[in-house]
Amino acid sequence: MKDDKSKRAPEELLDTDTTAIEEAPDDTSNEISDGYDESYEDDEEDEPIVLPKIKQALAWFWHNRRKTLPASLLLAVIITASIPLSRYSVAGLVVRRDFKIAIIDHQTGVPVSDATVKLFDRTVQTDAAGVATFNSIKTGVTDMQISKNYYESDSKTITIGFTETNPPQQFALKANGRLVPINVINKITGKPIANVSIAANDSTAITDDQGEATIVLPSETLEAQALFTSEGYNQLEATIQVSQQVVAANTFQLVPSGNVYFLQNKTELYKAQLDGTSKERVMTELTSTASTVEIKASADWRYMVIHMVLKNGDQQLFVLDTETDEAVEIGGKDDSFYEITGWSGHQLHYKVTRAEKEVWGASRSALMRYSAESGQNLIVDQNASVGSNDASAAYENYSRNVIVAGGVLYAKSWIKAPYADVVANKEDGLYFLHGSSEAPVTLQTYEAVIDQNPRFELIKTGPQAAIIRYHGPKKPELMAFKDGSLVNQETSNKAFSESYPVYYLSPGGLNALWRQSDGQLVVGTQTADDGNVIETDTRYTPYGWLSDDYILVTRAGQLYILPSNGVGTLGSRLKIAENVAAAQ
């Protein structure tokens, strides 16, 4: 079998080699004569001593190879790294860091966005500031290639060192076209839009934080068709004037993306983009059978409840997912009646009166909560009753329910038929159900004094507040509700005869929109304790929010969108549709 020396230890190789040396015949000994050299004899005598020392050293090295091999490798790296030309290449085997290169125009010095920069085998596009960022790239010397349409390509040798250069090192490209300055703004707010991608004639650019960009276009053209795209905005196709001067024609307006839903002609449900384009009818087959339609959207417009009274008198209740325009029926076709309370987040609160139940019967009325996300329809509360007919029965009656403080505040009290017997040991109560809770919290109860009149009055006085009046056997008892519980706050009977605005909470829940008694529109805090007038024209009425940045208003049947902080000097009211039903 062939001896595989590559797998043998160093000491084994030395044993073989030294044996061969010691046994080899000395052919030169016969040739030595008168010129005998004593140093030669000394060498012959030292040889048996030196070789065993080498042999021992190699054996020790191999025996301790777990320590000696890594140490030898480290020593080799240190020696190589001490040589300037190879230092970064060696470090690049283990050292990586983020590296930035800035590309500017040779003539104007402005950043060149969307240029292609290549280092090693990595390719990166420059951002709106003209900076190409290479994450976790190895150090060392390499060639850099820079290219972009209508610019002269360039190649340079650079060294990626151990430390970051701040600001990044700049490299200039020479344009072989005309540099055209572009400005892009939000059509509603008038504010600049960053990171808008502009493409025209095989040339591209990206706007900076000021909404500005410079695109290079062929010098021989006067106009160029361009496509503007940005996340959160509708695409825009427009014509660029090929001019190196700042001209008004090269300021472009983008419309935020999204749809608004509205009713026209009482029963026709439509949606349109924020500038009124792409208008189309929704749920045509269902709404065509209705005599009246009521809609109410969640604060973020993700879901919408549609309450229809059909031409035959029946009622139906649907929840529409505005992302898919798919509707789920959650009630109807059984002669029931529905009363929409409102939304808390994506939870819909409503009251159902079941026609199949006797007027005095138990569970004829129920408070419901429908989760648009899970599809669960929960019975929050339903009325109890005693008795056997409409002349002798007593039953619970619900007051007006209000959405406040992220949930629903409601009350129920006992009433009786004219000839009903006296009923004892019953309670009237005030309750609050938070939007995400499974069961309501009891805020206050009273021993019921049963007659033919409901006992509770509930009035919403702010986004997070309400006042309550309970008509007891002696005198009314007044209460104040705030942030989910009853509070010690002075309340007068006069407060129940005053009028209060309708408040619209923003999707984020931090701000509220309302119309003051003088007709001006105000955006303020979530408690409505403080606010700023954002519209002085008293012809406008709130319709709701669209994200936290925009509000919707109506005027004489026309639906508009405007900035949540008001039109100011830059913004504008953008009309979406006409003949629109007022907010409900």
BAFI-544572 format. One record per residue (C-alpha): x, y, z; chain; residue in one letter. Coordinates in steps of 0.02 Angstrom, whole numbers, plus 50000, padded with zeros to 5 digits. Layout:
BEGIN
> u | v | w | mol | type
> X | Y | Z | A | A .
...
***
This chain:
BEGIN
> u | v | w | mol | type
> 50000 | 50000 | 50000 | A | M .
> 50064 | 50173 | 49955 | A | K .
> 50125 | 50276 | 50103 | A | D .
> 50024 | 50439 | 50120 | A | D .
> 50151 | 50560 | 50191 | A | K .
> 50028 | 50704 | 50193 | A | S .
> 49935 | 50625 | 50341 | A | K .
> 50090 | 50588 | 50445 | A | R .
> 50147 | 50695 | 50591 | A | A .
> 50305 | 50802 | 50573 | A | P .
> 50406 | 50691 | 50691 | A | E .
> 50367 | 50538 | 50583 | A | E .
> 50434 | 50625 | 50430 | A | L .
> 50593 | 50675 | 50523 | A | L .
> 50624 | 50495 | 50580 | A | D .
> 50620 | 50434 | 50401 | A | T .
> 50730 | 50572 | 50332 | A | D .
> 50867 | 50564 | 50466 | A | T .
> 50882 | 50378 | 50451 | A | T .
> 50914 | 50396 | 50266 | A | A .
> 51050 | 50524 | 50298 | A | I .
> 51139 | 50421 | 50429 | A | E .
> 51144 | 50263 | 50322 | A | E .
> 51198 | 50342 | 50159 | A | A .
> 51376 | 50296 | 50102 | A | P .
> 51503 | 50437 | 50113 | A | D .
> 51564 | 50447 | 49933 | A | D .
> 51671 | 50600 | 49964 | A | T .
> 51776 | 50529 | 50107 | A | S .
> 51899 | 50445 | 49990 | A | N .
> 51927 | 50606 | 49897 | A | E .
> 51990 | 50704 | 50049 | A | I .
> 52180 | 50708 | 50058 | A | S .
> 52313 | 50830 | 50113 | A | D .
> 52195 | 50980 | 50119 | A | G .
> 52097 | 50914 | 50267 | A | Y .
> 51979 | 51048 | 50339 | A | D .
> 51943 | 51039 | 50527 | A | E .
> 51787 | 51144 | 50510 | A | S .
> 51714 | 51011 | 50400 | A | Y .
> 51744 | 50885 | 50537 | A | E .
> 51658 | 51001 | 50663 | A | D .
> 51504 | 51009 | 50549 | A | D .
> 51497 | 50821 | 50540 | A | E .
> 51504 | 50812 | 50729 | A | E .
> 51367 | 50947 | 50754 | A | D .
> 51242 | 50868 | 50635 | A | E .
> 51179 | 50733 | 50751 | A | P .
> 51150 | 50868 | 50887 | A | I .
> 51054 | 51000 | 50781 | A | V .
> 50932 | 50883 | 50695 | A | L .
> 50859 | 50810 | 50854 | A | P .
> 50829 | 50989 | 50919 | A | K .
> 50732 | 51034 | 50763 | A | I .
> 50641 | 50870 | 50776 | A | K .
> 50595 | 50907 | 50956 | A | Q .
> 50537 | 51084 | 50914 | A | A .
> 50423 | 51023 | 50775 | A | L .
> 50354 | 50887 | 50885 | A | A .
> 50315 | 51014 | 51021 | A | W .
> 50235 | 51131 | 50892 | A | F .
> 50123 | 50992 | 50828 | A | W .
> 50078 | 50930 | 51001 | A | H .
> 50019 | 51105 | 51050 | A | N .
> 49943 | 51143 | 50880 | A | R .
> 49778 | 51209 | 50954 | A | R .
> 49876 | 51358 | 51020 | A | K .
> 50024 | 51368 | 50903 | A | T .
> 49930 | 51365 | 50738 | A | L .
> 49811 | 51513 | 50779 | A | P .
> 49958 | 51609 | 50852 | A | A .
> 50060 | 51580 | 50695 | A | S .
> 49915 | 51637 | 50586 | A | L .
> 49892 | 51794 | 50691 | A | L .
> 50077 | 51830 | 50680 | A | L .
> 50070 | 51812 | 50490 | A | A .
> 49922 | 51932 | 50482 | A | V .
> 50012 | 52059 | 50593 | A | I .
> 50169 | 52051 | 50487 | A | I .
> 50068 | 52069 | 50326 | A | T .
> 49960 | 52208 | 50398 | A | A .
> 50116 | 52307 | 50444 | A | S .
> 50148 | 52327 | 50259 | A | I .
> 50045 | 52482 | 50203 | A | P .
> 49992 | 52415 | 50034 | A | L .
> 49920 | 52255 | 50103 | A | S .
> 49853 | 52320 | 50268 | A | R .
> 49672 | 52353 | 50212 | A | Y .
> 49659 | 52198 | 50103 | A | S .
> 49709 | 52088 | 50249 | A | V .
> 49590 | 52179 | 50367 | A | A .
> 49452 | 52159 | 50239 | A | G .
> 49453 | 51973 | 50276 | A | L .
> 49378 | 52007 | 50447 | A | V .
> 49339 | 52194 | 50460 | A | V .
> 49181 | 52265 | 50381 | A | R .
> 49097 | 52433 | 50402 | A | R .
> 48969 | 52550 | 50326 | A | D .
> 49040 | 52660 | 50190 | A | F .
> 48967 | 52814 | 50105 | A | K .
> 49009 | 52904 | 49944 | A | I .
> 48932 | 53071 | 49890 | A | A .
> 48905 | 53109 | 49706 | A | I .
> 48883 | 53289 | 49649 | A | I .
> 48863 | 53377 | 49484 | A | D .
> 49029 | 53443 | 49417 | A | H .
> 48956 | 53609 | 49361 | A | Q .
> 48827 | 53655 | 49492 | A | T .
> 48884 | 53555 | 49644 | A | G .
> 48706 | 53493 | 49675 | A | V .
> 48684 | 53311 | 49729 | A | P .
> 48661 | 53183 | 49591 | A | V .
> 48521 | 53067 | 49646 | A | S .
> 48486 | 52894 | 49579 | A | D .
> 48663 | 52872 | 49511 | A | A .
> 48737 | 52696 | 49509 | A | T .
> 48894 | 52667 | 49613 | A | V .
> 48987 | 52500 | 49610 | A | K .
> 49117 | 52442 | 49737 | A | L .
> 49187 | 52265 | 49735 | A | F .
> 49036 | 52162 | 49682 | A | D .
> 48907 | 52279 | 49762 | A | R .
> 48797 | 52406 | 49671 | A | T .
> 48700 | 52546 | 49758 | A | V .
> 48594 | 52693 | 49698 | A | Q .
> 48623 | 52866 | 49771 | A | T .
> 48481 | 52941 | 49873 | A | D .
> 48403 | 53113 | 49862 | A | A .
> 48559 | 53187 | 49943 | A | A .
> 48670 | 53105 | 49813 | A | G .
> 48740 | 52982 | 49941 | A | V .
> 48770 | 52798 | 49907 | A | A .
> 48775 | 52695 | 50066 | A | T .
> 48861 | 52525 | 50068 | A | F .
> 48816 | 52429 | 50224 | A | N .
> 48943 | 52308 | 50299 | A | S .
> 49069 | 52317 | 50157 | A | I .
> 49247 | 52251 | 50173 | A | K .
> 49395 | 52368 | 50186 | A | T .
> 49532 | 52377 | 50055 | A | G .
> 49583 | 52452 | 49889 | A | V .
> 49458 | 52435 | 49748 | A | T .
> 49398 | 52516 | 49587 | A | D .
> 49240 | 52622 | 49596 | A | M .
> 49125 | 52642 | 49446 | A | Q .
> 48997 | 52783 | 49439 | A | I .
> 48865 | 52798 | 49303 | A | S .
> 48702 | 52883 | 49263 | A | K .
> 48608 | 52923 | 49103 | A | N .
> 48657 | 53092 | 49029 | A | Y .
> 48817 | 53095 | 49133 | A | Y .
> 48991 | 53040 | 49086 | A | E .
> 49033 | 52878 | 49175 | A | S .
> 49185 | 52883 | 49287 | A | D .
> 49301 | 52757 | 49369 | A | S .
> 49422 | 52786 | 49512 | A | K .
> 49530 | 52682 | 49628 | A | T .
> 49487 | 52714 | 49810 | A | I .
> 49538 | 52646 | 49979 | A | T .
> 49404 | 52598 | 50105 | A | I .
> 49490 | 52628 | 50271 | A | G .
> 49449 | 52579 | 50449 | A | F .
> 49364 | 52741 | 50502 | A | T .
> 49214 | 52832 | 50432 | A | E .
> 49236 | 52995 | 50336 | A | T .
> 49111 | 53126 | 50389 | A | N .
> 49049 | 53207 | 50282 | A | P .
> 49068 | 53072 | 50149 | A | P .
> 49202 | 53095 | 50017 | A | Q .
> 49132 | 53181 | 49862 | A | Q .
> 49154 | 53136 | 49679 | A | F .
> 49093 | 53242 | 49535 | A | A .
> 49009 | 53186 | 49375 | A | L .
> 49003 | 53288 | 49216 | A | K .
> 48833 | 53307 | 49137 | A | A .
> 48813 | 53295 | 48950 | A | N .
> 48633 | 53358 | 48953 | A | G .
> 48534 | 53503 | 49025 | A | R .
> 48509 | 53513 | 49214 | A | L .
> 48324 | 53548 | 49249 | A | V .
> 48271 | 53600 | 49426 | A | P .
> 48107 | 53519 | 49485 | A | I .
> 47996 | 53558 | 49635 | A | N .
> 47860 | 53439 | 49702 | A | V .
> 47729 | 53487 | 49832 | A | I .
> 47574 | 53414 | 49915 | A | N .
> 47421 | 53479 | 49822 | A | K .
> 47320 | 53496 | 49982 | A | I .
> 47447 | 53564 | 50107 | A | T .
> 47565 | 53649 | 49985 | A | G .
> 47713 | 53575 | 50079 | A | K .
> 47864 | 53495 | 49992 | A | P .
> 47867 | 53307 | 49967 | A | I .
> 48029 | 53211 | 49992 | A | A .
> 48082 | 53050 | 49904 | A | N .
> 47977 | 53076 | 49749 | A | V .
> 48046 | 52974 | 49605 | A | S .
> 48048 | 53068 | 49439 | A | I .
> 48075 | 52976 | 49275 | A | A .
> 48086 | 53058 | 49103 | A | A .
> 48180 | 53014 | 48943 | A | N .
> 48277 | 52873 | 49027 | A | D .
> 48337 | 52995 | 49159 | A | S .
> 48289 | 52989 | 49343 | A | T .
> 48298 | 53096 | 49499 | A | A .
> 48236 | 53094 | 49679 | A | I .
> 48173 | 53245 | 49776 | A | T .
> 48259 | 53297 | 49938 | A | D .
> 48179 | 53356 | 50101 | A | D .
> 48135 | 53522 | 50018 | A | Q .
> 48043 | 53433 | 49878 | A | G .
> 48180 | 53485 | 49755 | A | E .
> 48274 | 53382 | 49628 | A | A .
> 48381 | 53410 | 49473 | A | T .
> 48353 | 53298 | 49324 | A | I .
> 48468 | 53295 | 49172 | A | V .
> 48377 | 53292 | 49005 | A | L .
> 48435 | 53303 | 48824 | A | P .
> 48484 | 53481 | 48778 | A | S .
> 48399 | 53473 | 48608 | A | E .
> 48224 | 53443 | 48681 | A | T .
> 48104 | 53577 | 48743 | A | L .
> 47984 | 53464 | 48838 | A | E .
> 47988 | 53292 | 48916 | A | A .
> 47849 | 53180 | 48977 | A | Q .
> 47881 | 53129 | 49157 | A | A .
> 47811 | 53007 | 49285 | A | L .
> 47809 | 53059 | 49469 | A | F .
> 47789 | 52922 | 49599 | A | T .
> 47798 | 52923 | 49789 | A | S .
> 47732 | 52812 | 49927 | A | E .
> 47569 | 52881 | 49996 | A | G .
> 47529 | 52984 | 49840 | A | Y .
> 47442 | 52954 | 49675 | A | N .
> 47554 | 52940 | 49522 | A | Q .
> 47564 | 53093 | 49413 | A | L .
> 47603 | 53102 | 49228 | A | E .
> 47655 | 53278 | 49177 | A | A .
> 47761 | 53378 | 49056 | A | T .
> 47928 | 53450 | 49110 | A | I .
> 47992 | 53609 | 49028 | A | Q .
> 48175 | 53576 | 48985 | A | V .
> 48252 | 53733 | 49059 | A | S .
> 48399 | 53761 | 49175 | A | Q .
> 48304 | 53907 | 49254 | A | Q .
> 48180 | 53887 | 49397 | A | V .
> 48011 | 53904 | 49310 | A | V .
> 47835 | 53891 | 49384 | A | A .
> 47788 | 53759 | 49256 | A | A .
> 47911 | 53639 | 49337 | A | N .
> 47825 | 53643 | 49507 | A | T .
> 47714 | 53490 | 49517 | A | F .
> 47575 | 53445 | 49639 | A | Q .
> 47542 | 53268 | 49699 | A | L .
> 47377 | 53212 | 49776 | A | V .
> 47386 | 53100 | 49931 | A | P .
> 47322 | 52925 | 49895 | A | S .
> 47160 | 52863 | 49971 | A | G .
> 46973 | 52859 | 49942 | A | N .
> 46828 | 52952 | 50020 | A | V .
> 46652 | 52876 | 50027 | A | Y .
> 46495 | 52981 | 50016 | A | F .
> 46309 | 52974 | 49976 | A | L .
> 46226 | 53057 | 49829 | A | Q .
> 46040 | 53062 | 49789 | A | N .
> 46002 | 52991 | 49964 | A | K .
> 46039 | 52809 | 49922 | A | T .
> 46185 | 52803 | 49800 | A | E .
> 46352 | 52761 | 49883 | A | L .
> 46509 | 52820 | 49792 | A | Y .
> 46695 | 52826 | 49821 | A | K .
> 46823 | 52941 | 49740 | A | A .
> 47004 | 52990 | 49759 | A | Q .
> 47044 | 53147 | 49857 | A | L .
> 47042 | 53258 | 49703 | A | D .
> 46874 | 53187 | 49647 | A | G .
> 46946 | 53077 | 49510 | A | T .
> 46911 | 52891 | 49485 | A | S .
> 46735 | 52910 | 49553 | A | K .
> 46636 | 52747 | 49555 | A | E .
> 46479 | 52680 | 49634 | A | R .
> 46490 | 52550 | 49774 | A | V .
> 46365 | 52415 | 49825 | A | M .
> 46252 | 52463 | 49680 | A | T .
> 46139 | 52310 | 49687 | A | E .
> 46107 | 52322 | 49874 | A | L .
> 46078 | 52509 | 49887 | A | T .
> 45964 | 52512 | 49734 | A | S .
> 45828 | 52426 | 49837 | A | T .
> 45837 | 52555 | 49978 | A | A .
> 45727 | 52705 | 50010 | A | S .
> 45853 | 52782 | 50131 | A | T .
> 46035 | 52746 | 50170 | A | V .
> 46138 | 52800 | 50321 | A | E .
> 46328 | 52782 | 50326 | A | I .
> 46452 | 52808 | 50467 | A | K .
> 46639 | 52774 | 50449 | A | A .
> 46768 | 52730 | 50580 | A | S .
> 46889 | 52872 | 50617 | A | A .
> 47021 | 52802 | 50500 | A | D .
> 46895 | 52760 | 50362 | A | W .
> 46950 | 52578 | 50362 | A | R .
> 46772 | 52518 | 50398 | A | Y .
> 46601 | 52590 | 50367 | A | M .
> 46429 | 52541 | 50429 | A | V .
> 46287 | 52552 | 50302 | A | I .
> 46111 | 52557 | 50372 | A | H .
> 45976 | 52537 | 50239 | A | M .
> 45788 | 52553 | 50252 | A | V .
> 45718 | 52455 | 50106 | A | L .
> 45569 | 52505 | 50002 | A | K .
> 45463 | 52369 | 50085 | A | N .
> 45505 | 52438 | 50258 | A | G .
> 45633 | 52308 | 50308 | A | D .
> 45802 | 52362 | 50373 | A | Q .
> 45976 | 52294 | 50338 | A | Q .
> 46144 | 52326 | 50417 | A | L .
> 46311 | 52300 | 50330 | A | F .
> 46493 | 52335 | 50373 | A | V .
> 46603 | 52379 | 50224 | A | L .
> 46791 | 52350 | 50220 | A | D .
> 46855 | 52498 | 50120 | A | T .
> 47017 | 52410 | 50075 | A | E .
> 46924 | 52274 | 49979 | A | T .
> 46750 | 52351 | 49957 | A | D .
> 46679 | 52188 | 50025 | A | E .
> 46526 | 52204 | 50137 | A | A .
> 46468 | 52089 | 50278 | A | V .
> 46286 | 52087 | 50330 | A | E .
> 46273 | 52093 | 50519 | A | I .
> 46085 | 52117 | 50537 | A | G .
> 45922 | 52125 | 50442 | A | G .
> 45785 | 52029 | 50349 | A | K .
> 45690 | 51996 | 50511 | A | D .
> 45588 | 52157 | 50532 | A | D .
> 45713 | 52221 | 50662 | A | S .
> 45753 | 52403 | 50685 | A | F .
> 45928 | 52474 | 50705 | A | Y .
> 46000 | 52628 | 50785 | A | E .
> 46184 | 52668 | 50753 | A | I .
> 46278 | 52732 | 50905 | A | T .
> 46450 | 52747 | 50824 | A | G .
> 46627 | 52679 | 50815 | A | W .
> 46762 | 52661 | 50947 | A | S .
> 46915 | 52610 | 50848 | A | G .
> 46859 | 52465 | 50738 | A | H .
> 46717 | 52419 | 50857 | A | Q .
> 46542 | 52465 | 50799 | A | L .
> 46411 | 52499 | 50933 | A | H .
> 46226 | 52493 | 50889 | A | Y .
> 46055 | 52453 | 50961 | A | K .
> 45935 | 52326 | 50888 | A | V .
> 45749 | 52317 | 50923 | A | T .
> 45686 | 52143 | 50882 | A | R .
> 45517 | 52149 | 50797 | A | A .
> 45478 | 51967 | 50834 | A | E .
> 45477 | 52005 | 51020 | A | K .
> 45329 | 52082 | 51112 | A | E .
> 45349 | 52265 | 51153 | A | V .
> 45355 | 52223 | 51337 | A | W .
> 45453 | 52062 | 51314 | A | G .
> 45625 | 52018 | 51378 | A | A .
> 45773 | 52042 | 51257 | A | S .
> 45667 | 52144 | 51137 | A | R .
> 45802 | 52278 | 51141 | A | S .
> 45988 | 52240 | 51143 | A | A .
> 46148 | 52341 | 51137 | A | L .
> 46271 | 52262 | 51016 | A | M .
> 46455 | 52279 | 50979 | A | R .
> 46525 | 52215 | 50814 | A | Y .
> 46713 | 52193 | 50790 | A | S .
> 46753 | 52232 | 50609 | A | A .
> 46923 | 52148 | 50626 | A | E .
> 46868 | 51981 | 50701 | A | S .
> 46688 | 51976 | 50638 | A | G .
> 46623 | 51943 | 50815 | A | Q .
> 46451 | 52015 | 50855 | A | N .
> 46432 | 52031 | 51044 | A | L .
> 46274 | 52062 | 51144 | A | I .
> 46328 | 52193 | 51269 | A | V .
> 46163 | 52208 | 51360 | A | D .
> 45980 | 52168 | 51332 | A | Q .
> 45824 | 52216 | 51425 | A | N .
> 45734 | 52114 | 51556 | A | A .
> 45546 | 52112 | 51589 | A | S .
> 45412 | 52044 | 51705 | A | V .
> 45229 | 52013 | 51668 | A | G .
> 45129 | 51919 | 51539 | A | S .
> 45048 | 52050 | 51426 | A | N .
> 45062 | 52229 | 51369 | A | D .
> 44937 | 52289 | 51500 | A | A .
> 45022 | 52215 | 51651 | A | S .
> 45208 | 52205 | 51606 | A | A .
> 45357 | 52304 | 51668 | A | A .
> 45521 | 52308 | 51572 | A | Y .
> 45689 | 52394 | 51555 | A | E .
> 45706 | 52541 | 51437 | A | N .
> 45871 | 52607 | 51364 | A | Y .
> 45917 | 52790 | 51364 | A | S .
> 46009 | 52875 | 51222 | A | R .
> 46181 | 52795 | 51206 | A | N .
> 46336 | 52898 | 51168 | A | V .
> 46512 | 52859 | 51107 | A | I .
> 46631 | 52943 | 51228 | A | V .
> 46806 | 52911 | 51299 | A | A .
> 46839 | 52766 | 51181 | A | G .
> 46681 | 52669 | 51225 | A | G .
> 46493 | 52679 | 51244 | A | V .
> 46402 | 52759 | 51391 | A | L .
> 46223 | 52700 | 51418 | A | Y .
> 46086 | 52688 | 51549 | A | A .
> 45929 | 52586 | 51574 | A | K .
> 45779 | 52609 | 51688 | A | S .
> 45619 | 52514 | 51723 | A | W .
> 45451 | 52572 | 51656 | A | I .
> 45282 | 52488 | 51665 | A | K .
> 45118 | 52473 | 51573 | A | A .
> 44972 | 52577 | 51640 | A | P .
> 44890 | 52433 | 51732 | A | Y .
> 45045 | 52339 | 51786 | A | A .
> 45063 | 52286 | 51966 | A | D .
> 45195 | 52368 | 52073 | A | V .
> 45363 | 52284 | 52047 | A | V .
> 45493 | 52285 | 52184 | A | A .
> 45679 | 52244 | 52199 | A | N .
> 45728 | 52312 | 52029 | A | K .
> 45873 | 52429 | 51988 | A | E .
> 45901 | 52571 | 51867 | A | D .
> 46082 | 52584 | 51814 | A | G .
> 46217 | 52683 | 51724 | A | L .
> 46352 | 52585 | 51631 | A | Y .
> 46507 | 52607 | 51525 | A | F .
> 46582 | 52484 | 51401 | A | L .
> 46759 | 52519 | 51343 | A | H .
> 46789 | 52480 | 51160 | A | G .
> 46895 | 52325 | 51197 | A | S .
> 46812 | 52262 | 51357 | A | S .
> 46708 | 52104 | 51362 | A | E .
> 46580 | 52169 | 51486 | A | A .
> 46516 | 52341 | 51541 | A | P .
> 46565 | 52425 | 51704 | A | V .
> 46426 | 52477 | 51823 | A | T .
> 46448 | 52661 | 51865 | A | L .
> 46292 | 52694 | 51969 | A | Q .
> 46131 | 52604 | 52019 | A | T .
> 45969 | 52660 | 52100 | A | Y .
> 45821 | 52569 | 52171 | A | E .
> 45697 | 52579 | 52030 | A | A .
> 45541 | 52686 | 52050 | A | V .
> 45438 | 52608 | 51913 | A | I .
> 45315 | 52717 | 51818 | A | D .
> 45286 | 52757 | 51635 | A | Q .
> 45434 | 52877 | 51615 | A | N .
> 45618 | 52839 | 51578 | A | P .
> 45732 | 52902 | 51715 | A | R .
> 45899 | 52945 | 51633 | A | F .
> 45959 | 53087 | 51522 | A | E .
> 46133 | 53074 | 51442 | A | L .
> 46215 | 53219 | 51349 | A | I .
> 46390 | 53215 | 51273 | A | K .
> 46480 | 53376 | 51314 | A | T .
> 46653 | 53336 | 51244 | A | G .
> 46754 | 53198 | 51159 | A | P .
> 46792 | 53122 | 51330 | A | Q .
> 46650 | 53192 | 51436 | A | A .
> 46463 | 53183 | 51466 | A | A .
> 46334 | 53239 | 51594 | A | I .
> 46197 | 53129 | 51665 | A | I .
> 46034 | 53172 | 51752 | A | R .
> 45935 | 53041 | 51847 | A | Y .
> 45755 | 53082 | 51892 | A | H .
> 45734 | 53002 | 52061 | A | G .
> 45581 | 52998 | 52173 | A | P .
> 45621 | 53166 | 52253 | A | K .
> 45733 | 53275 | 52144 | A | K .
> 45848 | 53250 | 51995 | A | P .
> 46025 | 53191 | 52032 | A | E .
> 46161 | 53265 | 51922 | A | L .
> 46323 | 53175 | 51876 | A | M .
> 46476 | 53207 | 51769 | A | A .
> 46572 | 53077 | 51670 | A | F .
> 46750 | 53096 | 51607 | A | K .
> 46884 | 52978 | 51540 | A | D .
> 46786 | 52820 | 51580 | A | G .
> 46720 | 52855 | 51755 | A | S .
> 46609 | 52970 | 51857 | A | L .
> 46698 | 53125 | 51922 | A | V .
> 46664 | 53252 | 52058 | A | N .
> 46616 | 53400 | 51950 | A | Q .
> 46487 | 53533 | 51979 | A | E .
> 46343 | 53516 | 51857 | A | T .
> 46183 | 53619 | 51843 | A | S .
> 46013 | 53583 | 51771 | A | N .
> 46044 | 53726 | 51651 | A | K .
> 46183 | 53625 | 51569 | A | A .
> 46051 | 53503 | 51504 | A | F .
> 45964 | 53638 | 51404 | A | S .
> 46121 | 53699 | 51316 | A | E .
> 46178 | 53640 | 51145 | A | S .
> 46346 | 53554 | 51119 | A | Y .
> 46451 | 53527 | 50962 | A | P .
> 46470 | 53361 | 50876 | A | V .
> 46651 | 53307 | 50904 | A | Y .
> 46755 | 53207 | 50781 | A | Y .
> 46910 | 53123 | 50853 | A | L .
> 47060 | 53102 | 50739 | A | S .
> 47115 | 52924 | 50695 | A | P .
> 47262 | 52939 | 50813 | A | G .
> 47145 | 52999 | 50952 | A | G .
> 47252 | 53150 | 50996 | A | L .
> 47147 | 53287 | 50916 | A | N .
> 46965 | 53333 | 50894 | A | A .
> 46870 | 53430 | 50762 | A | L .
> 46711 | 53526 | 50799 | A | W .
> 46606 | 53673 | 50745 | A | R .
> 46589 | 53815 | 50870 | A | Q .
> 46426 | 53904 | 50907 | A | S .
> 46485 | 54048 | 50797 | A | D .
> 46504 | 53928 | 50650 | A | G .
> 46694 | 53925 | 50642 | A | Q .
> 46784 | 53758 | 50631 | A | L .
> 46909 | 53716 | 50767 | A | V .
> 47042 | 53580 | 50787 | A | V .
> 47098 | 53555 | 50965 | A | G .
> 47154 | 53428 | 51093 | A | T .
> 47066 | 53263 | 51123 | A | Q .
> 46976 | 53341 | 51272 | A | T .
> 46925 | 53496 | 51171 | A | A .
> 46996 | 53605 | 51310 | A | D .
> 47101 | 53704 | 51188 | A | D .
> 47094 | 53728 | 51000 | A | G .
> 47137 | 53833 | 50849 | A | N .
> 47016 | 53901 | 50721 | A | V .
> 47058 | 53819 | 50554 | A | I .
> 46910 | 53884 | 50452 | A | E .
> 46822 | 54050 | 50476 | A | T .
> 46696 | 54027 | 50335 | A | D .
> 46540 | 53981 | 50433 | A | T .
> 46463 | 53892 | 50282 | A | R .
> 46570 | 53738 | 50313 | A | Y .
> 46513 | 53588 | 50416 | A | T .
> 46627 | 53447 | 50479 | A | P .
> 46617 | 53282 | 50386 | A | Y .
> 46761 | 53191 | 50473 | A | G .
> 46948 | 53158 | 50468 | A | W .
> 47054 | 53074 | 50337 | A | L .
> 47212 | 53019 | 50427 | A | S .
> 47278 | 53140 | 50558 | A | D .
> 47334 | 53262 | 50423 | A | D .
> 47171 | 53307 | 50335 | A | Y .
> 46991 | 53349 | 50376 | A | I .
> 46835 | 53332 | 50270 | A | L .
> 46701 | 53467 | 50266 | A | V .
> 46542 | 53502 | 50169 | A | T .
> 46469 | 53665 | 50107 | A | R .
> 46304 | 53676 | 50016 | A | A .
> 46315 | 53492 | 49967 | A | G .
> 46496 | 53502 | 49908 | A | Q .
> 46627 | 53391 | 49991 | A | L .
> 46801 | 53464 | 50019 | A | Y .
> 46966 | 53409 | 50095 | A | I .
> 47089 | 53529 | 50178 | A | L .
> 47240 | 53523 | 50293 | A | P .
> 47202 | 53484 | 50476 | A | S .
> 47295 | 53643 | 50527 | A | N .
> 47198 | 53751 | 50404 | A | G .
> 47228 | 53813 | 50230 | A | V .
> 47350 | 53950 | 50279 | A | G .
> 47456 | 54029 | 50143 | A | T .
> 47512 | 53867 | 50060 | A | L .
> 47366 | 53747 | 50071 | A | G .
> 47202 | 53738 | 49978 | A | S .
> 47027 | 53667 | 49989 | A | R .
> 47014 | 53527 | 49865 | A | L .
> 46838 | 53487 | 49805 | A | K .
> 46798 | 53302 | 49797 | A | I .
> 46614 | 53292 | 49748 | A | A .
> 46448 | 53384 | 49736 | A | E .
> 46272 | 53342 | 49794 | A | N .
> 46339 | 53252 | 49946 | A | V .
> 46231 | 53210 | 50096 | A | A .
> 46288 | 53290 | 50259 | A | A .
> 46383 | 53190 | 50389 | A | A .
> 46274 | 53080 | 50500 | A | Q .
***
